[in-house]
Amino acid sequence: MKAVVKESASLDLRAMNLGLDELVLMENAGIALANLIKKNTKKLRNKKVLFLLGGGNNAADGLVALRHLKKAKAYKMGFKENKMFAKQEQILKNYELSFLVKEPKIKHYGVIVDCIFGSGFRGALDEKTTNFLRKINKSKALKIACDVPSGLGSAFCFKADITLSMGAFKELLLEDFTKEFVGRLKLAKLGISHKLFSGEVKTYLLKKKDLRLIKRKISANKGDYGHIAIVGNGGAANLAGLAALNFGAGLVSLIGQKANSALLMEKEELNANFSVAALGMGLLNLELLKDKNLSKMPLILDANAFLDEAILPFLQREDVVLTPHPKEFTRLFKMCFNEDLSVEKLQKNRFFYVEKFTQIYPCVLVLKGANTIIAQKDRRFVVNLGNANLAKGGSGDVLAGMIATLLGAKFSPLKAAKNAVLAHALVARKYKFNANSFDALKLIKGLKCL
């Protein structure tokens, strides 16, 4: 796991209070950027590197990287320059390195490095910068952003293939709407341990190595891995059931539904003997939310469970996991806060609304998306490993079944949600064929590769 922070200025100050001079932090940032560029240009035919420079600390990081690369070119974009930039510029001049005078021709470069603005940027890019970046975004060159792509969060921004975040990941880099501009996220070490630099944080980015699955014991029996009740409808219920079974559940029963597989059992109604129940995949008889047996087991509430206020009492339970996509979350938010929330507004500030929700309701929230957020109370986890393969009907049904499996195997609700979301994303990521051909059945089949 890696820490995710709201801002980094206070982190830099903490590092300096520990005795690391700002120049040391900047040197380490620049070296990390230079090393990233070296690593990613090895296989490129055109290895010419162009730095685009603003006039602040972000640009000064670029000047350090430029010094370590030696043969790269740099173009100053004409912004006001601060003291740190001036200091690094003087060092470069001592090395007899110079800047391009005229606006460079983008087609001559195989790598373009954005060091115009950093994480402190606010407002919008000016017209001249926007027009220049528009040309760059159309280029086939490898595009690397230093810390944060310039203009991220405004009407127009640099579209990076790789973003090197300095010291810690920022929330903005993990909002859904920024995913196509950030590209692959990398983390730069600044000469201080990641944990010490980040300090006490409540949000973490999950990585592949964080995945924990069910471990089957030689002496175990099927009852040790839970009996999962799927309360859904038709194909959606069957997908959730098959996912649960393939992810490790001991037994899976569809409630009041016909099973399309001999591996799934059929039960007429819920009873207290089930380990966990997943509700809402496909059409749901909302009267089922009043079933007294639901109070006796952990629950996953998905999709159509968010259509009625009958869901509200369940939100006060710590053993309940909610799995809404953005549109479903806006319905839920309206019921909970009597506040209209558009999907567009939510997607621009997902961390804010997740935090607002979980400060009031102790259940586990899984806000699905390009960067799925899993949260309970003041703890939040992000999975950014998913891809467009998952943008298919049935993917959410599979996830609900996977979470149910881990709950049935005695994972805590938060751990069950974290690991199921991570596994879900990793399977989609492993699919190497045409993305359009991926579907929920392939997702279930792919669970065997974990």
C-alpha positions, 0 to 999 in steps of 0.5 A, a space after each residue: 500500500 502507498 499513502 494518498 494525500 490531499 496535498 504535499 506542501 505540508 509534507 515537504 515542510 515536515 521533511 525539511 523540519 526533519 533536517 532535509 534541506 529543500 535543495 536535497 529534496 529537489 535534487 532527489 526529485 530531479 534524479 528520480 525524474 531523470 532515472 524514469 526518463 532513462 528507463 523509458 527511453 531505452 526502447 524508443 527509436 527517437 530518444 530526444 528529450 524535451 523539457 517544458 518549463 514553467 518557473 516554479 519548483 516543479 520546473 526546478 525539479 525539471 532543471 535538476 533532471 536536465 542536468 543529470 541527463 545532459 543531452 536533453 533540451 529545455 524550453 522555458 514557457 515564459 512564466 514568472 521564475 522563483 528563487 529555486 528555479 533561478 538557483 537551479 538555472 544558474 547551476 545549469 549555466 555553470 555546466 554551460 547548458 542553455 535553453 531553446 530560444 524558439 518554440 520547439 518543433 514537437 515532431 523532432 522529439 521522442 520524449 516530452 516532459 511536462 515541468 510547467 506547473 506542479 500540484 499547486 496549480 489553480 485556475 485555468 491555463 492561458 490560451 498560448 499554453 493551451 494551444 501549445 499543449 494541444 499540439 503536444 497531446 496530438 504528438 506520438 512522443 512519450 509524454 511524462 508529467 512531473 508530479 501532476 500533469 499541467 492544468 489537471 482539473 481545469 478545462 484543458 491539460 497535458 495528457 501524460 503517458 506516465 506521471 511521476 508523483 513526488 513523495 506521495 500520491 495525491 488524491 487528484 491523481 486518483 479521481 476518475 475524471 483524471 485517469 485518462 490524463 495521468 496515464 501510468 502512476 509512478 512514485 518518486 522517493 525523495 531521500 526519506 522513507 515513504 511512511 515518514 514523508 507521508 505521516 499519518 494518512 487515512 487513504 491508501 492506494 492498493 497494489 498487486 502485492 496487497 492481495 490476500 485470498 482464501 487459503 484452503 486447509 487440507 482438513 477443511 470441509 465445504 462448510 468452512 468456506 461459507 454458504 452464500 445466499 444470492 438474492 437477485 434475479 435471472 442472469 445477474 444472480 447466476 453471475 454473482 453465484 458463479 463468481 462466488 463459487 469460483 472465488 472460493 465459496 463452499 456453497 452457493 444458493 440462489 434464492 427463488 431463482 432458477 440456477 443455470 449451472 448444476 454447481 449452484 443450488 436453489 432455495 425458496 427463501 432465506 433462512 438463518 443458516 446462510 453465512 452471508 447474503 448478497 442482494 440487488 443483482 438484477 430486479 429485486 423484490 424490495 419486500 425482501 429487505 424486510 426479511 428478519 433473517 437479514 439481521 443475522 448475517 453480513 450483507 452485500 447490497 448492490 444495484 437495485 437495492 438502492 432504489 428504496 429507502 428501505 435500505 437506510 437501516 442497513 447503513 448503520 451496520 458495520 457488517 454491510 457492504 454497499 457496492 454502488 456505481 456513480 449513478 446509484 450512489 447519487 440516488 443513495 446520497 439523495 436518500 441519506 442527505 436530502 441533497 441532489 448530487 449529479 454524477 458529473 459533480 460526484 466524479 470530479 470529487 469522489 474522495 470528498 463525497 465518500 468521506 462525507 458519507 462514511 463520516 455518518 454511516 459505519 457500513 463499508 462503501 465500495 464506490 465503483 469506477 475507473 479508480 474504485 474507492 473502498 471506505 469505512 469510517 475514516 479509512 479509505 483504499 483506492 484500486 486504480 488497476 482496473 481498465 475499460 474491460 470492466 465496462 460491461 454489464 455483469 461486472 458488478 454482479 461478479 464483484 458482489 459475489 466475490 465480496 460475499 465469498 470473502 465475507 463467508 470465509 470470515 474476512 472482515 467486511 472492509 478486508 473482504 471489499 478491499 481484496 475482492 475489488 483488487 482481485 476483480 481489477 487484476 483479472 481484467 488487467 490480465 486479459 490480453 485479447 481484444 478488450 471488446 471481447 471481455 465479458 463477465 463470464 471471462 471475468 469469472 473464468 479468469 479468477 483461476 489466474 490469481 
